Amino acid sequence: MFSHYLITRFNLKNPKWDVTKNNESLLTDEWLEHRLWLFENFCFPSVTAQANKNFTWLIYFDVTTTNEYREKIEALIAGHSNIRLFYIEGMPAFYPEIKKRITAETKDVPYLITSRIDNDDCVSKNFISEVQKQFNQQDYRAIDVIKGYSLQIKPDIMLGKKEHIFNPFISLIEKNDDPKTVWLNDHNHWKKETRVTQVTHTRLWMSIIHEKNKVNEFDGYGNIAWNDIKNEFIVSPTMEANISKNILPHSQWAWTSFKNALYVNWVLFNKMLKKALGIYKIKS
């Protein structure tokens, strides 16, 4: 009935994206080493632990990726038949390559689901299942899971709830007739789309906040116990032990949590109000 693709860009060169939030250069060997560490400890274990294996994960690297890093990533994914790597000519080639690949592989499939995940983030083991539960032979419908968590790993480990509309974990269900895929737009541009289902009954993603984020800052809130979610959000054994041992008690950042709760919920309310009033659509 449908084919489901999870799609990740890794180190694709992009002239619009050249420094981190700390003004450090991106796409260097040091940056890639750090990204691979994040990928191995958070993103990769969370995706390979999915309860529903009925999906294919496409991961796109830049053609300039050295043999050293190609060997590392290829060794990591060995044995996972639903993970496929591609080396392409930077961001300009990304969307055309996705379209070409998926179109060629799904000619006889009536519907398509495409989801996105960044290489430094994490999803619940039920993420794929919950997205597929939204399938109802829709011609075109974005699936926006607005509830998740935020986990800061440096300098202190802090875990909190997070709500984010039009977030980087969005999915698209569509009829497989010249499919657009979820990467037709960056995630923020989905605010202009009227055909959206918001999933609000469960928390399905976890943004990882680290020192080399391009934009994100920690804005989690609430007293969330790692032990309550660690069996749903699978990370590497080393990282699981590190979080369990070193997570900062909520009492030590309660004021920050309070401020973050006000900020996150105000932003969510503001964006949802604009969406309801059609302001985003008018601006488009």
Beta strands, then each sheet from edge to edge (+ up, - down):
strand 1: 2-9
strand 2: 56-62
strand 3: 83-88
strand 4: 111-116
strand 5: 122-123
strand 6: 140-145
strand 7: 147-152
strand 8: 158-163
strand 9: 171-175
strand 10: 196-199
strand 11: 205-209
sheet 1: 3+ 2+ 1+ 4+ 9- 6+ 10+
sheet 2: 5+ 11- 7- 8+
end
